[in-house]
Amino acid sequence: MRPPYRNRERPRSCAKIAARNEPVFAPVIRLTPRLFFLAVFLACAGLLGFALYLQEVEGLDPCPMCILQRYAFVAIALVALAAAIQGPRAGLALKAYAILLSLFALVGGGTAIRQSWLQHHPAKSQSCGADLEGLLENFPLSQALPRIFAGTGDCSIVSWTLMGLSIAEWALVWFAILLVATIWIAFFRKPA
């Protein structure tokens, strides 16, 4: 007697499996939007933890652009955590979370591109400008942002590399990965 959930005969050989065009090894875990957003949250938490390790243990103080990139990772992590908790499967909610996450990734990526450009093309005379807190306290946001993106002497210094890429370039890699993966999960992935 066959179990009620089976509607086909059990194959006796690999040739029969191949003839049915079914995968031999089916994935155990399907990548649902909830799991994706949880993975994004954990990745951002890991990146922020590593940034704090570099700051506190290795003694690398962040420049204003590094701090803005951290804020972008925090914003991405918070959006991803909210999406993981809600667990949108498809539709408007999934696309809204993806658009928010993409915007923060674009802002962070833009900051990382500017800092990478400053690192590859440092100014002839470097002057240490005010830190991010000082800029935001002493100037309105409309004046502080141009000064932040002008870069300080600290922003053009490469003090740590991994496989030839600086921290800003690694941040750009991660922002690009998050952006592409988010667009794929929300707009191109075929739901199961």
N, C-alpha and C positions, 0 to 999 in steps of 0.2 A: 504494500500500500504506500502510495506517494504522500509526502507531507502536503498539506493544503496550500502552502505558500509557493510551492514549486509548480511551474507550468510546463517544464521541459524535462526531458530525460537527462540524467547525469552523464556527462561525457566520460568515455572510457579511455581516451587518449588525448595527447596534445594536438594531434592532427584534427580531432573533432572540435577542440577549442578554437584553433586557428581557422577552421572552416566557418565557424559562427561569427568571425570578426569581432570577438570580444577580447578585451585586454586580459592577459594572463595575470598581471599584477595590478589590481585596481588600487587607486590611492586610498589609504586608510582614513585620512582626514581631508575633507574638502575645504578649500579656502573660502570661507564665508566672509561677508563684509565685517561681521563682528570679530572674527579671528584676525582679519587684516588690520582693523583699527586697533585691536589689542597689541598686535605686533608693532605697529607704528608707535604706539604709546611707549612700549617697552624699549624700542630702539632709541627714541628721543630721551627717555629717562637714562639709558645707558650712556648716550652721548653727553648729556648734561653732567652725569656723574663723572665721566672721564674728564670733562672740562674742569670740574671742581677739583679733581685729583691733580691735574696739571697746575692749577692755581695754588692749592693749599700745600701739596706735598713737593712738587717740583719748583714752586716759586715763580711761575709764569703769570704775571699780572695781565689781565685782559685790557685791551684798548677799547675805546668807545664802540668801534665797529664790531669787535668780538662780543661785547655786551648786547648789542642789537641783535646779533645772530643768536645769542643765547635766548633772548626774548622771543625770537621767532620759533626756536625749538620748543620753548615752554608753551607758546600759543598752539603750536601743532600738537604737542602732547595733550593739552587740555581738550582740544577739539576731538582728537582721536579717542581720548578716554570717555568723553560724553557719547561719542558714536558707538564705542564698544559697549557701554552700559545700555544704551537704547537698543542697539542691534538692528539697524534698518536693513531690510533685505533688498529692497529695490525701491524705485520711485523717487518722489520728491525729497524725502528726508535724506536718502543716501547721496543724492546729487548735491543737496545743500551742504552736507558735511564735506563732501569732496571739493566743492567750490571754496569753502572756507579754508580747508587745509591747503588747497592749491594756492590761494592768495597769500597765506603766510609763508609757504615754501618759496613763492616768487619774490616776496619781500626779503626773506632771508637770503635767497640765492643772489638777488641783486646786490645786497650788502656784501656778500662774500665775493662777488665778481669785482666790485669796486675796491675792496681791500686787497684782493689778489693783484689787481692792476697796480695799486700803489706799491705793493711789495716788489713787483717786477720793474716798475718805473719810479723809483724813489725820487723825492724832490732833491734839488741840489743842496739846499740848506734845510736841515731838519730842525724844527722847533717843537718842543714839547708843549702842546696846547693843554687846555683844561680837560679834566676828566669828564665823563658823561654826566655825572651828578652836578658838577659845577656848571656845565653848559646849560643843563635843563633848569637849574635854579636861577641863573643870572640872565637868561635870555628867554623870550617867548619861543614857543615851539617853531614858529615860522622862521626865526633866526637861528635857532639851535640846530635844526636838521641840516641846513647847508654847511654849517661849521663842522658837524660830525662827519658828513660825507666828504668834506675837504680833506679829512684825515689829519692825524697828528703825526709827529715823528715816531711815536710808538706803533702806529698802524702799519708803517712800512717795514718794520723790523721783523725778520723771520727768525724766531727764536727756537723753533721746534719743527722737525720734519719727520715724516714717515713715508718711506718709499719715494722720496723726492718731492712730496707734496706738503705744503704748509698746512697749518690748522685751518686757515681760511679756505684753501683749496679742498681740503677734506670736507669742510662744512658744505661747500658748493656741490661736491659729489653726493653727499647725503640729501641735500635739498633737491637735487635733480632726481635721485632715486625715488624719494618720497613723492615728488610731483608726478613722475611718469606712472608709478604704481597706483597712485590715487586716481589718476585719470583712467587708467585701465580698469580698476575695480568698479568704478562708478559708471563708466560709459561704454566700455567695450567687452567686459566679461559677460559670458553667457550664463545666466542663472541655472542652477541645477534643477 
